[in-house]
């Protein structure tokens, strides 16, 4: 009989938007209503930039722009925007606009270009469940020691890295 080990839990949160991303106007066309207050316009631009960068990162990781999990994250951003910036007017399909912009940017920029946003990932789980191996796999290089026969991480580790600009 083979023992089943629980999988590591991965949680992620989006980092701060860089000044260049926050100020970009390319994602604003069709997304921002010039009749709305400036703070609402800024919020809509920031949320749209998050959508675009999320889609760009997912596509760079080999996922389809119509991936189900990606759609769930985009749905969360939609609900966030509706709560933080409700609109009486009909809104364009902001996710469709984000996919279009993300694909255009990915085609026009180098595959390892920076996306303008950071991602902080917390990986937790029981001993021996493959957390270090997961981190090594995501970063595409062995940054943490692993062993199939003994626990390899004795303390909390902070690992920083970038994966082809993702």
C-alpha positions in Angstrom: 0.0 0.0 0.0 1.3 3.4 -0.9 0.8 6.3 1.6 -0.8 9.3 0.2 0.8 12.6 1.2 -1.1 15.9 1.2 0.0 18.3 -1.5 1.6 21.6 -0.5 -0.7 24.6 -0.4 0.2 27.5 -2.6 -1.2 31.0 -2.0 -0.4 34.0 -4.1 -1.1 37.7 -4.0 -0.4 40.3 -6.6 2.3 42.8 -5.8 2.4 46.5 -6.4 1.9 47.8 -9.8 4.9 49.6 -11.1 4.6 53.3 -12.0 4.8 52.4 -15.7 2.0 49.9 -15.5 -0.2 52.1 -13.3 0.2 55.0 -15.7 -0.2 53.0 -18.9 -3.0 54.3 -21.1 -3.1 51.5 -23.6 -5.3 49.3 -21.3 -7.6 52.3 -20.6 -9.2 52.6 -24.1 -12.7 51.3 -23.7 -12.2 50.5 -20.0 -12.2 54.0 -18.4 -15.1 56.4 -18.7 -13.9 60.0 -18.8 -17.1 61.1 -17.1 -16.2 59.2 -13.9 -14.2 60.7 -11.0 -10.4 60.6 -11.4 -10.0 58.1 -8.5 -12.4 55.7 -10.2 -10.6 56.0 -13.5 -7.3 55.3 -11.8 -8.8 52.2 -10.1 -10.2 50.9 -13.4 -6.8 51.3 -15.1 -5.0 49.5 -12.2 -7.5 46.6 -12.3 -7.3 46.4 -16.1 -3.4 46.4 -15.8 -3.7 43.5 -13.3 -6.0 41.6 -15.8 -3.5 42.1 -18.7 -0.5 41.1 -16.6 -2.2 38.1 -15.2 -3.2 36.9 -18.7 0.3 37.6 -20.0 1.9 35.6 -17.2 -0.6 32.7 -17.7 0.1 32.6 -21.4 3.8 32.7 -20.9 3.5 29.7 -18.5 1.8 27.8 -21.3 -1.9 28.2 -20.3 -4.6 29.2 -22.7 -6.1 32.7 -22.3 -9.4 30.9 -21.8 -8.0 28.7 -19.0 -10.7 27.9 -16.3 -8.5 28.9 -13.3 -7.5 32.1 -15.1 -11.2 32.8 -15.7 -11.9 32.4 -12.0 -9.2 35.0 -11.1 -10.6 37.4 -13.7 -14.0 36.9 -12.2 -12.7 37.9 -8.8 -11.2 41.1 -10.4 -14.6 41.7 -12.1 -16.4 41.5 -8.7 -13.8 43.6 -7.0 -14.2 46.3 -9.6 -18.1 46.2 -9.4 -17.9 46.6 -5.6 -15.2 49.3 -5.6 -16.3 51.2 -8.7 -20.0 50.5 -9.5 -21.2 51.9 -12.8 -24.7 52.9 -13.9 -23.7 52.7 -17.6 -23.2 49.4 -19.4 -19.5 48.4 -19.4 -17.5 46.9 -22.2 -16.2 43.3 -22.0 -13.1 44.2 -20.1 -11.8 40.7 -20.0 -12.0 40.4 -23.8 -10.1 43.7 -24.1 -7.5 42.5 -21.6 -7.0 39.2 -23.5 -6.5 41.2 -26.7 -4.0 43.6 -25.2 -2.1 40.8 -23.4 -1.7 38.8 -26.5 -0.6 41.9 -28.5 1.9 42.8 -25.8 3.3 39.3 -25.6 3.8 39.2 -29.4 5.4 42.7 -29.5 7.8 42.2 -26.5 10.6 39.7 -25.9 9.4 36.5 -24.2 11.6 37.3 -21.1 10.5 40.9 -20.7 9.3 42.0 -17.3 5.6 42.2 -16.9 5.6 45.2 -14.5 4.1 43.4 -11.6 5.5 41.3 -8.8 4.0 38.1 -7.4 4.6 37.0 -3.8 4.0 33.3 -3.3 3.7 31.5 0.0 4.2 27.7 -0.2 3.2 25.7 2.9 2.6 22.1 3.6 3.5 19.0 5.6 7.1 17.7 5.7 8.2 15.8 2.7 5.3 16.9 0.4 7.5 18.5 -2.3 7.4 22.2 -1.5 11.1 22.7 -2.4 10.8 20.7 -5.5 7.8 22.8 -6.5 9.8 26.0 -6.0 12.7 24.6 -8.0 10.3 23.6 -10.8 8.7 27.0 -10.9 12.0 28.9 -10.9 13.4 26.4 -13.5 16.6 25.9 -11.5 17.7 24.1 -8.3 17.6 26.9 -5.7 16.6 24.7 -2.8 18.1 21.3 -1.9 15.8 18.3 -2.2 16.0 14.7 -1.1 13.6 11.7 -1.7 14.8 10.1 1.5 14.9 12.8 4.2 13.5 16.3 4.8 15.7 18.9 3.2 14.4 22.2 4.6 15.0 22.8 8.3 13.7 26.3 8.6 11.6 29.0 6.8 13.3 30.1 3.7 12.7 33.2 1.6 13.5 32.6 -2.1 13.5 35.3 -4.7 13.6 34.7 -8.4 12.2 35.5 -11.8 11.2 33.1 -14.5 11.7 34.5 -18.0 10.2 37.8 -16.9 7.1 36.1 -15.5 
